[in-house]
Amino acid sequence: MPGFSNPPPTSLSNNRMSLQSVLQKGKAFLTPKGSSDSLITSNGFIFPKVDSAIDGEDCDHDCETCEVQLPKGWKIDHTEKLYGHIHGWATHMLVATGKTDWVKDVSDEKGSVMQAVRDCKVEPENGKLMLSASNMPRPSLTSHSISAAHEPTTILLLPAFTFIDNVTPATVPELIRHHISSAPTTTTPLPTPASHEIPQPQTDYPLSTSTRFTLRPCPHKYLILMCSQRTRDARCGQSAPLLKREFERHLRPLGLYRDMQDERPGGVGIYFISHVGGHKFAANVMVYRRADALPNVEADVQSDGTNGVIKETNKVSNGTNRDAEIKAPFPKKLDINSMGEGAQCIWLARVRPEDCEGIIKYTVLQGKVVKPQSQLRGGFDRAKGLVSW
């Protein structure tokens, strides 16, 4: 499939569609849904599969020490094709609700930010917005005279990896117009030092006359999102807490687990979200990885007053008691300001507790997939310029 380069300039003087709409439609035309023939990889997927020669002979084995099990009689769909059959998105908004289950359609929750987004007449100019309610805690109520639904809350905007505080239903149009529309998307190339024409993903983007919102970077290097919405499907409500427990068991010895109040830089944040589609493939797990998690990524560093270059190489155990360098097929020098943006999202399904160890070791930390044929639904990779929808 083609990369994210823009088509030649188009005259829109007699057309109401914005340039962004033209680009989105052109990209959709050039990227057939579910077509793996256009993905530039050796295995037909945009993410690499684990390799026993590098990752060890047991890299694709299920965990043998798993401490939790799914309920008896657990049944899901194992026949339908997964890869490439998802609806693409440009940005992803997680709304803090403090809950793990919601009304069947979260946009029906009266007086909520989710409902305001659905009913808002202002649409994002940079593509489709995926909307999820999440279990992120709401800020404490500051006034007894204000209902919880109308009290300001927080959103997490992806792939910007940016928290935006003080969001209310009434301010949603301003949020979309001034912040979401200008945020980096799943198809925005990661900025390089030479690409000054690309807006930098700093927490003060864009310039706005409003000071009602507070923007701050998400400290986590990785995010694991799991559907927990029991009202849509009981299997989601059952599997999410079990998988979280198992993920946490593997993250704690590595010093990577972060709870909701832990703002130490790095680590893995685990959030429950509302229905994302495909509950018949439960459990659905979305793994977002920041740009500074990519192997062999070079970054222009000027924070020390120099133009020196640093190079980060991810190393993992390959099963032979020594470290193995994971060589990326896309070495790239990135602007230091882009390192905090999300570079990838790997969307998995049919995840079971015994898969959690491999997902942490290979998918979260290395961007590889253990069982792509049976579990990979799709995702995006901004460093390679690829999406799977």
N, C-alpha and C positions, 0 to 999 in steps of 0.2 A: 504494500500500500504506500501511497505517497507520504511525505513528511508533512510538516505543518507550515510549509511556505505559503505565502499569500499568492493568489492569482493576480494577473495584470489588473491595473486600475480599471474600475468600471464606472461609467457615467450613470448617475442616479437622478439626474435632473427631472426626469419624467416618471420617476418610480418612487413610491412611498417607502419601499423597503430600505432599511438602513444598510450601510456597507457590511455591518456585522452579520445581518441576515443573509446577505449574498454569500459571504464567506462560509457561514454555517451550512447553507444549502449546497454550496459547491463541495464542501468536505463530505457531506452526506452522500452526494452523488458519486464521489470518487472512492468512497469506503463502503462497499456493500456489507450489510449487516450479516454477521456470522461467516464471513468469508475468510478462511484461514490461508487461502492461496496467496493473499496479498500481504501477509505478515512476514517480515524479513527475519526469519529465524530458521535454524536447521531442524527443529523438531515440530514446526507448525504452530507454535505458541509464541506469544510475545515475551514470556518469561522462561528462563532456562529450567530444565528438569535437573534434579540432583543427579550427580555422576559418581558412581562407585569408585572410579579411578581417582577422584579428587576428594570425595566426601566419605569414603569408607564403604565397605561391603554391606554394612547394615543401614545405610542412609535411607533406604526406602522401607525399613521394617517398622511395624507398629511398636509403640512403647510397651515394654513387658512389665513395667512397674506401676501401671495406671491404677489410681486409687478410687476412681469413680466409674460408674456404669450408667448407661442410658436406661430408662424404664423398660421393664419386660414388655415384649410385644411391640417394640419400636419398629415402625414401618414407614419407609419413605420411598420415593420414586428412584429407581436405579436404572431405568431404561432410556429415559429421554436424554437427548444430547444437551450438554451444558454449554460448551465453549462458544463464545460469540453471540449467544442468544440473550443478551441483556440490553436494556435501553441505555444509551449513552447519556452522560451528564457533563456539564461544564464546571459547575461549582456545587458544593455539598454543604448544606447548613444543618448543624445539629443545635437544637434548641434545648436549653436546660429546663427540665420540668421537675426533677427530683423524684420521678416515678419510673417504674420498670414496665408498666402496662398502661394502656391508654384506650380511649374509645376506638371503635373499629377503624375509622378513618380519622387520623389525628387532626386533620384540618377542620373537623366538625366540632372540636372542643371549643365551646363558646368563650369568647373573650380572650382567646389565646393568640400568641404570636403566630402559631401555625395557621389558624383561621385567617388572620390578617394577611399572611403571605398568599394564601389561596385567593382571597377576595381583592387583593391589591391590583389596581389598574396599571401600576408601573411594573413593567417586566424587565428582567435583567437584559442588558444590551450585549452581554458576552456569552449567551447560550443558556441552555437548560439548567435550572436550579433544582437539585435533588433536596427534598425537605425531609428531615428526620427529627422526631421528638427523641430526647435522650434522658438518661438518668443522671446527668450532671446536676448537682444540687443548685437550686435557685438561691439567689441572694436572700438574706434574711429580710423579712418584711420590716419596712421602716415606718409604716403608719398603720394603725388599726382601722383607719377609715378607708383604706384601699384594699380591694379584694385581691386575693393571690393571683388571679388571672390577669389583672391589670397592673400588678406590681412589676417594675423593671426586672428583666431577666438577662441571661447571658447566652450568646450563641458562639459556636465554634465554626469558623469558616474554613473549608478545605477546597483545594489543596494549599490555601494560603497559610494554614497552620496558625491562624490568628483568632484569638478570643475578642469578642466585641461585647462590652458591658452596657448596661442601661438601655436595653432594647425593650420597647413596649409595642403593643399592637398599633398605637397611633403613630409611632415613628418608623414603621416598616417601610412606607414609601421612600422616606429619606435614606433608610438603610440600604435599600436596593439601588436607589439612584446614585448615591455618593460612595458606597463602599463595595457592594457586591458586583455592580456593573464594571468596576475598574479593577477587580481582584484578578489574580492569575487563575487560569482555568486548567482543565485536564489536557488541553491541547496547546497551551501557551509554552513555547520553547523556554527552557531554563536560561536565564540571562547569562551572557558571557561578558567579560570586560569590554569587548569591542561592540557589543550590541546595545549601544546607549539609547537606541530608539525604543527599546522595550522597557516599559515602566518597571522600576525596581520594587520588589515586594516588601517594602518597609511598613512598619505599623502606623505610619502617618499618612498612608495613601488613602484617597487622593486629597488634594487640598480642598477643604470644605469650610464654609462659614460656620458650620455647626460644631459645637463643643459638647453636645449632649451625650455622645458616645465616647467610651474609653476603649482604646484598642491596645492589646498587649499580645506578645507572641506566645504561642503554646510551647511550653518547655519540653514536651516529650519529643523524642527522636522517632518513635514509632507509635502507632495507634492500632488497637484491635477493636473493631466494632462488631457487635453481635446482635442480631434481632432477638428481642425478648418479649415480643408482643403476643401474649397469650390470647387476647381477644380475636386475633386474626388466625392463630393456629396454636393449639395447646403445646405442640411439639417445640415451638420456639420458646415459650415460657418455661418448659421443662429443661431444655438443653442448655440455654444460655448460662444459668448459674452453675451448672455442672462443669461446663467448659471453662468458665472463668476460674473456678476452683483449681482445675488442672493446669491451666495456663499459669496461674499464680504460683503453683507448686514448682514449676520449672523456672520461673523468672526470679524467685527469691534468692536461690543460691548464686545466681549471676549478678545480684545487686541491681536488677533492672525493673523490678516491680514498682509501680507508682500508684498509690491510691488517689482518691479524688482531691485530697488536701495536700498531696505531696508535689511541690513545685520545684524540686531539684531538677537541674538541667539533665536532659537525656532520659533514658529509660523508656518503658512501655506503659502507655495509658490504656486501660480497658474500659470501654463504655458500652452500655446497652442502648440500643436504638429501636425505633419502631419499624414496621414492615417495610422491607426493601424489595419484595417480590420473590417468588420461588420458594414459598414456605414448604412446598411438597419436597424440596431438596434439603430440608433442615438437617443440620444447622448451617445457616449462612454466616460466614465470617469475612469481613473486609479488613485487609491489612494495608494501612497507609504508611509509607516510608518517606522520611525527609531526604532532601538532596545530599545532606552530609552523611547519610547512611550508605550511599553508593560506593562501591569499591573503586580504587584507583581514580578517584576524582581529585583533580587539581583545582585549587582555589586561589585567586589573586588576593593576597593579604596586604592591606595597607593600614591596619589598625595600629601597627607599631611605627608608623611613619616611613616605612620602606615599601618597595614594590616587590618584595620577595615572594616566592611561590612555595607553598607547602603542599605536600602530597600525602593523602591518607590512603593506606592500604588495609583493607579488612583482612583479618586472619582468623581462621577457625581451625579447630582440631579436625584432622582428616582420618582419625581412627588409628593412627600409628604413633601416638604420643609425641607428635611434633606439629608445628603450625604449618599450614599450607596457604600460600598466597592465592587469593581469589582474583583472577585477572579479569577485568571487565572488558567486554568487546567494544566498549564505547568510551575510551579515555577522553576526558574533556576538561578544559579549564573553565571554571565557573566563576561568576562574580561572587565575591564573599557575601554580598547581601542576599543572594538567592539560596544559600545553603540551608536556611531555615524553612524553605518552602517544601511542600510535598512534591516528590518526584515520581512516585509510583503509588498505585493502589492495586492490590492483588485480591481478587474476589473469589473466595472458595465456597463450596457447598458440600453437603453430605459429610460434614465434619463430625467426628466422634471423639470421645475423650482420649482414646489411644493414638489419635493423630496429633495431639497437642504438643508433644515433645518435638516431633519433626517440624511442626509449623513454627515453633519458637526458634529452633536451631537453624533451620534452613530458609523458611519463608520470611519471617520477621527480620532476622539478622543478616540474611544473605540475598534475599530477593529471589530465591529459587522455589520451585514447587515440587513436592514429593510425589504427588499423584495427579498430574495434570489431566490425564485422560478421563479420570472419573470425578475429579473435584474442582477443576479450574473452570469458573464461569467467565472470567475475563478481567478487564481492568485497563489501566493506561500506564505508559512509561514515557514521561516527558523528556528524559535524557536521550532515548532512542527515537523519539518522535512517532510513537506507535500507540494505537488504541485497538481494542478488540471488538468494537461495535460498528 
